[in-house]
Amino acid sequence: MKANNSVRVSEAAKILGVSPQTVRNWEKLGRLVSHRSPGGQRYYLVSEIQRLAVDLPKLAWAWASSAQPPELPSDYYCERQDRFSSRLEKMGTVLQQTIGVEQIDMISLLTLVTGEIGDNSFAHNGGNWPDIPGVLYAYDESKRIIALADRGRGVRATLQRVRPKIASDVEALTVAFTEVISGRDPEKRGNGLKVIRHITETKDIGLLFRSGLAQVRIPKEPGTMRITQATENVRGVFAVITF
């Protein structure tokens, strides 16, 4: 008999809000591990199902903004850039297998946008993380959402190294998403967030990007970027990509 802390495929699908076939696909992709009862019936541990059922944006926000951040599942935490790059490559494979190779152009753009945000965290904070190094990086292809966060110095502090007169987080995000700052160290080109803006404004990709007391919103349907004051502070960066 299966243990009381486990569920069958249909129960797991109901908890996760997906089809039983999606649960089986996740197992094939290695996102979920199944077990077998003595009679050969497939079942899943409730703890694993709960991990997949996490509200990713809520978790990312708590990790980025809390004085005492929650402990992250190992699958969501990239302490080094090489781990982030490896998981980014895996996401591309997962997306091809779940939303289809016919969406390869969209998958390439999603990988590019995600990679730019994550790589910026390492480039701008490497060796100088205020407390916890690395980034939270998690995605749920069934909900079409990607979440990233870091506990770094944030966009304003990064830009003030070459633009010391930047006076607010709103101004910092405006500069970051609209101007090429060739002297910005260590990102010599200064193009990353401008590329992200162009992609998300012209494709069916949405973006919420927050740093300090400012936020960028670009709707999933092609639309114009809006930068506004936020009511809650995040020292580093918090981003949610929808598609």
N, C-alpha and C positions, 0 to 999 in steps of 0.2 A: 504494500500500500504506500502511496505517496505521503509525505509528511504534511502536517497541518499548516506549515509555513510555505506551502507551494500551491500552484494553481495549474490547471490544464490550459491548453491553447485558447479555447474559447473564452475562458475567464480572464486570461492575460490580455487578450484583444479588447475585451470590454473595459478593463481598467485603463488601458492605454488609449482607448478611443480610436482603434484602428481595426482592420480586418484580420481574421486569423491567418490569411495568407501573408499579410505584412509581417506578422510575428514570425512566421516560418522563414520569410526572406531575411529578416534581421538575424535570425539564427545562422543562416547560410553566410551572411556577411560578417559574422563574428561579434555582432553587437549584443547578442543574447545567447546564453548557454542553456541548453536543455538537459534534462536528466531523464532517466528511464526507471519506471517502477519494475518490480519483479515480473509483472505481467507484460512488460514491454510498452506501457503507455508513456507518452511524452509529457513532462511537466516542467514548470519553471519555478525558481525560488521567488517568493514574494519580494524579498529585498532587492533582487535584480529588476523586477518589474517596477518597483517604486523608484529605482534609480532612473529608469527611462521615462517615468512619468513626471519627473521634476519640471517645474516651471523655469525654463532656462533663463529668460530675461530677469525674472525675480531673483534667481540665485546669483546671476552675474552682477546685478545691482547691489545686492547685499555684500558680495565679496569686494566690490570696488569701493563702496561708500562707508562700510561699517568700521568702527574703531577696532572691533574684534570680529574679523571676518569668519564666516562659517568654513568648516573644513570641506575641501572639494574632493569629489570622486577622482581617482587617479586618471580616469579617462578624460577629464575636463581640464586638468592642470598641465600646462607646458612650462616647466621651469627653465628650459633652454630653447634657443631658437631652432636647433636641429630637430628637437621633438615636435615643435610647432610645424616645421616644414614637412615632416613625415606625416603628421596627422592631416595636414592640408592636402597632401597628395592622396591620402586615403579617402578624404571627403569627396574628391573628384571621382574616384572609382565608385564609391557608394551612390553618388548622385546619378552616375551613368546607369547603374543597375536598378535604380528605383524610379527615377523620373524619365529615363530613356535616353539612349544615345542620340535620338533625333533632337534632343535639347542640348547638344554638345556646345553650341555657341553660348547659351545661357550659363551652362556649367563652367565654361572657361571664364566668363565674366565674374561669376560668383567667386570662383577661386582667386581671381585677380584682386577683387575688392577685399575679400577676407585676408588675403596675403598682405596687401598693402597696410591694412590696419594693424595686423599682428606684427609685421616686420618693423613698423614704426615704433611700436612699444619697445622692442629690443634695441633698435638703433638709437632711440632718444634717451633710454634709461640704462643701457648696458653699463654695469659697474657702478651705477649710482642710484640703485633702487632705494627709496626711503625706508622700506621695511621688507615686504615679501617680493622677491624677484619673480619674473615670468608673467604669463598671461593665462587667464581663463579663456578657453576656446571650446565651445560646445555647439552642436547642431542637431536638429531634428528634421530629417528630410520629409517625414510624413506631415509635419506642421509647417514645413517650408520656412524654417527660421534658423538663423545663425546668431550666436551671442559671443561677444568678446569683451574682456575687461582687463585692466591692469591697475595696479596700485602705485603707479609711477608719479612723476612730477607734474604731468598734465601739459596741455598745449601751450597755455600762457607762459609758464616757466621756461619751456623749451624755446619759444620764440623770443622771449626777453633777452636771451643771450646775444641776439643780433638786432633786436628791436626793443631796447630797454624802455622806450616810452609807451609801449602798449599798456593801456591803463585798466583794461577790463577783460573778462573772459569772452564776452560777446565780440569785442574787437579782435581778440586773439583768434577765435574761430573764423571770423570774417576774413582775416588775413590768410589763415591757413587754407581755407577752401577757395580763395579767389586770386591769390597772388603767388607767383613763383619767386621764392627767396633763394637765390643761387648761393648765397653765402651761409645758409643755415647749416650748422655743423651738428651731427655728422651727415645729415641728408643733403648732399651737395646740390642735387637737382631741384629739390623743393617742389616736386610735381605730384607726389603721391595722393594727397587729398583732392587736388584738382582733377586728377584722373577719376577718382571715386565719384566726385560730383558729376562729371560728364556722363559716366556710365549710368548712375542711378537716376539722373534727370531724363535720360533718353531711352532707358530700357524699363522693363517691368520688374524693377528691383527697388525696394524701399529701404530707407536708412534712417535710423535714429542714432545720433552721435552726440555724446555729452562729455564735457570736460569742465571742471570748475563749476561756475554758476551760469553756464551757457549751454545751449543745445542746438543742434542742426536737425531739421526734419525734411526728408524728401519722400514724397508719397510713392507707393509701389507702382501705381499707374504713372506713366511719364508726367512729370510735373516740376515745378520750380522749387528750389531750395529756400527754406525759411530758417533764419537764425534768430533766436529769441533768448531772453533771460530765463533762467531756470530757478525754481524755488528751493531745490535741494542741491547741496554741493557734493561733487565727486572730485577728489584730488587728482586722480589719474584720468583714465579714459574708460568710457562705457559705450558699447555700440551694439545695436541690434539690426540685422539685415533680414529682410523678408523678401520672398520671391514666389 
